[in-house]
Amino acid sequence: MFDPLDFLKLASELQGAGQDESKLRTSIGRAYFSVFLFSREWLKAKGWPFNNSGGDHGSAEQGLKKNVDRATGDMLGSLRRTNRGDADYDLSKPITQGDATTAIALANTIISNINTKSKPVTP
């Protein structure tokens, strides 16, 4: 089975590749998908329901709010809507190495919170 944290390793490699904006944008997207997939699989293993649709992104946020803490769910939402949203959809906004660094740090914080602050999961 694929380890979603491998996407986070790739995000770091792309972020460290310099000022190539396509790599920086891709880095942010991979950082988001790494932590989304990590969160989803962690929640699924604990019985949180998913239906393999676009709604799973919001469901993962809600699952983290309920089973880790509100701040962690909000961080996932921010990483998705703001960081990844800018990188994937706003072509007029320049994406910098700092933007990619911030996204990777946010992803690492979410993973750390899941590993240290989790409560028993309730659907």
N, C-alpha and C positions, 0 to 999 in steps of 0.2 A: 504494500500500500504506500502511496506517495505521502511523504511528510510535508505538510504545508509550511513548516518552518524553513524548508529549502527555498521557498519563494523569498523569505526574509533575507537569507544569505545572498541570493541573487540581487535583491534590492540594494544591499550594501555594496556589492561589487559594482553595480551600475552607478550608484551614487559616487563611488570613489573613482570613476572613470574620467572625471574632469567636467568640463562645461558643456558637453554635448547634450543639448536640451531634450532630444528624443530619449536618451538614456536616463536623464533625470525624471522625465515624465513617466517612463516605464518603471523606474525605481519606486516611485510613489504608488503606482498601481499595484505592483507586486507586494509592497509593504502592506497595503490594505488587504489584498486577497489572502496573504499569508495569515494575518490575524483574524480575518473573517472566517476562513476555513478552519483554523485552529479553534476558534470559539464555537463554531457550529459543531464540529466533531466532539468537542468537550461536552457541550450541552446535549447533543444526541446520545452520547454514552450515558448520560445521567437521566435520560427519559424526556428531555425537552422536545416538543414536536416541531418538525419541519416538513414541508411538502415539496421540496425541490423546485421552487419557483423564485421569481424575483422578490417575493415577499419574505424570503428567508433572511435577507439582509436586515430588515426591520425586526424580524423575530429574534435574530441573534442579539441585536441591541437590547431588546426587551428582556431576553434571557439573562444577559449579563447584569442589567439593572436589578433584576429580581434575585439573582443567585450569586452575584459577586458584590457589586454596589452600584449605585446610580452613576457615580462619576465614571466608572469603567464603561458602562453602556453608552454614556454620553461621549466618551473619548472615541469609541468605535464609530458612533454616528458622525462625529466631527471629521474623523479620518476619511470616512466615506464621502460625505457631502461636501466638505470644504477642500481638504487636501487632494483627494482623488478627483473630486468634481472639477477643480481648477486644472489639474494635470491632464485629465482625459477630455474635457469638453471646452475649456476656455482657451482657445488658440491665441487670443490677443494678449493674454497674461503671460509675461515671461516667467519661466520656472527656473529657480536657481538651485545651486547645490545646497544652500541653506534650507530650502523648501523640502528637498529630499531628506536631508538630515533630520529635520523636524518630524517628518512622517515616519521615518524609521524609529526614532526615539519614542514616538507615540505608540507605535506597534509593540515595541519592546516593553513599554510600561503596561499596556493592556495584558500582554502575556504574563508578565510578572504578577499583576494583580489577580489574574485567574489562578495562578499557581499558589498564591499566598493568602488571598482574602476570600476564597470561595466558601459558600455556605452549602448545606445540603440542597440540591436542586429540586425545585417544585414547579411542575408545569402550570 
